[in-house]
């Protein structure tokens, strides 16, 4: 009799399936940036995949800390605090 192992694994866990998820980072750990360019700007964070929209000059947006090093070199984008 062949077995693919699925039933054996479920029996060992009592038939319970456990799903593990990664908790999102709290927004309080984000870095605040201000855009000083002449028009609007939209940037996608290369690590988080988040879209950051600076709708006008002077706009302030919180940036995921994983994206900070990649976006820090952009012209007209300045970290506050």
C-alpha positions as CSV (number, residue, x, y, z in Angstrom):
1,X,0.0,0.0,0.0
2,X,1.5,3.3,-1.0
3,X,1.0,6.5,0.9
4,X,1.6,10.1,-0.1
5,X,2.1,11.2,3.5
6,X,-0.7,13.7,3.7
7,X,-3.0,11.5,5.9
8,X,-0.1,10.5,8.1
9,X,0.8,14.2,8.7
10,X,-2.8,15.1,9.5
11,X,-3.2,12.2,11.9
12,X,-0.1,13.3,13.7
13,X,-1.6,16.8,14.2
14,X,-5.0,15.4,15.0
15,X,-6.4,16.6,11.6
16,X,-5.7,20.2,12.5
17,X,-4.2,22.5,9.9
18,X,-2.1,25.4,11.2
19,X,-1.4,28.4,9.0
20,X,1.5,30.7,9.9
21,X,1.4,34.3,8.7
22,X,3.9,37.1,9.0
23,X,2.7,40.1,11.0
24,X,2.8,43.4,9.2
25,X,5.3,46.0,10.4
26,X,3.7,48.6,12.6
27,X,3.4,52.0,10.9
28,X,5.1,53.7,13.9
29,X,8.4,52.3,12.6
30,X,8.0,54.1,9.3
31,X,10.2,57.1,8.4
32,X,8.6,60.4,7.6
33,X,9.8,62.0,4.3
34,X,8.9,65.3,2.7
35,X,8.9,66.0,-1.1
36,X,10.2,69.4,-2.2
37,X,10.0,69.0,-5.9
38,X,7.9,71.2,-8.3
39,X,5.2,68.6,-9.2
40,X,3.7,65.5,-7.8
41,X,5.7,62.3,-7.6
42,X,4.8,58.6,-7.1
43,X,7.5,56.1,-6.1
44,X,7.3,52.3,-5.6
45,X,9.3,50.9,-2.7
46,X,11.6,48.2,-4.2
47,X,11.6,46.0,-1.1
48,X,8.0,46.4,0.3
49,X,6.3,47.0,-3.0
50,X,4.4,49.9,-1.4
51,X,3.4,52.8,-3.6
52,X,4.3,56.2,-2.1
53,X,2.3,59.2,-3.5
54,X,3.6,62.7,-3.0
55,X,0.6,64.7,-4.4
56,X,2.1,68.1,-4.3
57,X,5.3,70.0,-3.2
58,X,5.6,69.8,0.5
59,X,3.7,66.6,0.8
60,X,4.8,64.3,3.7
61,X,4.6,60.5,3.5
62,X,5.6,57.7,5.8
63,X,8.0,55.3,4.2
64,X,8.5,51.6,5.2
65,X,11.9,51.3,6.8
66,X,12.8,48.6,4.4
67,X,12.6,51.0,1.5
68,X,14.4,54.0,3.2
69,X,17.9,53.2,1.9
70,X,16.7,52.8,-1.7
71,X,14.6,55.9,-1.7
72,X,17.0,58.2,0.3
73,X,19.0,59.1,-2.8
74,X,16.1,60.5,-4.7
75,X,16.3,64.2,-5.4
76,X,13.8,66.5,-3.7
77,X,13.0,63.8,-1.0
78,X,14.1,64.7,2.5
79,X,13.8,62.8,5.8
80,X,12.1,64.7,8.6
81,X,13.2,64.1,12.2
